[in-house]
Amino acid sequence: MSDYFVHESSYIDDDVQIGKGTKIWHFCHIQKGARIGENCSFGQNVNVSNNVKIGNRVKLQNNVSLYEGVEIEDGVFCGPSCVFTNDLTPRAEYPKGGKYKRTLVKHGATIGANATIVCGHTLGEYCMVAAGAVVTKDVAPHTLVAGCPARPIGKVDDFGNITEREKLCSTEG
């Protein structure tokens, strides 16, 4: 008996490490070389590609795909259907052969539902990406970003409370 849970509809490739207390729910696929920490929760239809690293206490909601080149540190929350990329110039006829851009999501970060994280960037500790945002550059720690492209609109504390709001427009003439 293992010390983690995998639903019978999910598939785990060879050479995968899964930490104690992790729960992998319906229709997930964990690919070769993936490293998953302890006490993680993967919702329905999560895909973890080859060689992806995931820390402890990470929560991946339904329909999240982590592609090769993505690294998730401890305590990260990925909302439903958020999207990660790993190639800035994808071509079906000319695959990159494992040469993908690295994306790093630092400790405690939150990514909202349907947000897109363009590869090659770092999301700082305890930052928060709003639902539907498109991240095209690094996000500083404790920064709240929103929009397309995502831009800073405030600061958040470790608990996700907004502590400052950026002035979004000026009423002065």
C-alpha angles and dihedrals in degrees: 000000000000126000093234133057127242119178113235091244092060127088126219118192124216119276096035124137119208122184129230117281095016117142122206112188136196124337099356126149122204111191133212118295096015115147116204125184132220128293096012124152123212117190126211120310099010117161121200111188130212117306096359114154120215124182131216126296093016118158118205112185125209120309099012118147121195110196128203109286095040119116122187120195127207123304098014122153119206113190126220116301096356111161132223123191128199105186127057094195107033120183125177091211096047111043118190095234096228097318100126134158115257120239119189124196108194130217117302098003120151125210117193129225116291094004117148121219111200109213128257098048140107123228108207130231114294093354118150125219112199122233112278095012120143111219111207100162141026118299117219121231116278091010124137112214129186141167139040107317093021115243132178114274100165151330128271134198126230090277095053096255113146107243099173135017123210116234100254099190138002125240091191116102 
